[in-house]
Amino acid sequence: MFSHVMPFHREIIGARYNLRVEDLTAADLLVVTCSGCGRIYRLAPAELRSRFQPYERIMYVAERFQCRSCRGGGCEWHTERAVSPSP
């Protein structure tokens, strides 16, 4: 087990309407929040690449998500990036 977890901070990687799956690095996460129940899903770029084409825009990918808890539609999303902890 790891003694510490790499912290993530909200990060603007690029223009929201133009951000693509291929723009995400291994240090990034796509964080999707259900508008209905507030459940939060964190998706690694590798998971997105296995399900979507690299050229697909994140805003269109996020529209396809449906919450597993409430089956509600409408999700908000943002990106986060891992940062090195301060010594």
C-alpha positions as CSV (number, residue, x, y, z in Angstrom):
1,M,0.0,0.0,0.0
2,F,1.2,3.5,-0.8
3,S,2.2,5.7,2.2
4,H,0.8,8.8,0.4
5,V,-1.5,9.5,-2.5
6,M,-0.5,12.0,-5.2
7,P,-2.8,15.1,-4.7
8,F,-4.8,16.3,-7.7
9,H,-5.8,19.9,-8.3
10,R,-8.4,21.3,-10.7
11,E,-6.6,22.3,-13.9
12,I,-7.6,24.0,-17.1
13,I,-5.8,22.0,-19.7
14,G,-7.3,23.8,-22.7
15,A,-10.4,25.4,-24.1
16,R,-13.3,23.4,-22.7
17,Y,-15.1,23.2,-26.1
18,N,-11.9,22.0,-27.9
19,L,-10.4,19.6,-25.3
20,R,-10.0,16.1,-26.8
21,V,-9.3,12.6,-25.2
22,E,-5.8,12.7,-26.7
23,D,-5.0,16.0,-24.9
24,L,-5.2,14.2,-21.5
25,T,-1.9,13.0,-20.1
26,A,-1.3,10.1,-17.6
27,A,-1.2,12.8,-14.8
28,D,-4.8,13.9,-15.6
29,L,-8.2,12.9,-14.5
30,L,-11.7,13.6,-15.9
31,V,-14.0,14.3,-13.0
32,V,-17.7,13.9,-13.8
33,T,-20.3,14.9,-11.2
34,C,-24.0,13.8,-11.6
35,S,-26.3,16.8,-11.5
36,G,-29.1,14.6,-10.1
37,C,-27.5,13.0,-7.0
38,G,-24.0,14.6,-6.8
39,R,-22.1,11.3,-7.1
40,I,-18.5,11.9,-8.4
41,Y,-16.7,9.7,-10.9
42,R,-13.0,10.0,-11.6
43,L,-11.8,8.6,-14.9
44,A,-8.2,8.1,-15.9
45,P,-7.2,8.9,-19.5
46,A,-6.4,5.2,-20.2
47,E,-10.0,4.3,-19.4
48,L,-11.3,7.0,-21.7
49,R,-8.9,5.9,-24.5
50,S,-10.2,2.3,-24.3
51,R,-13.8,3.5,-24.8
52,F,-13.5,6.5,-27.1
53,Q,-11.5,7.7,-30.1
54,P,-8.5,10.0,-29.4
55,Y,-10.0,12.8,-31.5
56,E,-13.3,12.9,-29.6
57,R,-14.0,16.1,-27.7
58,I,-14.4,15.6,-23.9
59,M,-17.6,17.7,-23.9
60,Y,-19.3,15.2,-26.2
61,V,-17.8,12.2,-24.3
62,A,-19.2,13.6,-21.0
63,E,-22.7,14.0,-22.5
64,R,-22.8,10.2,-22.9
65,F,-22.3,9.5,-19.2
66,Q,-25.2,8.3,-17.1
67,C,-25.0,8.0,-13.3
68,R,-25.0,4.4,-12.1
69,S,-26.8,5.4,-8.8
70,C,-29.7,7.5,-9.9
71,R,-29.7,6.8,-13.7
72,G,-30.1,10.6,-14.1
73,G,-28.9,12.5,-17.1
74,G,-26.9,15.6,-17.1
75,C,-23.4,15.6,-15.7
76,E,-20.9,18.4,-15.0
77,W,-17.2,17.8,-15.7
78,H,-13.8,19.3,-15.2
79,T,-10.2,18.1,-15.4
80,E,-7.7,17.6,-12.6
81,R,-3.9,17.1,-12.7
82,A,-1.6,15.3,-10.3
83,V,0.9,17.6,-8.6
84,S,4.0,16.7,-6.7
85,P,3.6,17.1,-2.9
86,S,5.8,19.8,-1.4
87,P,8.7,18.4,0.6
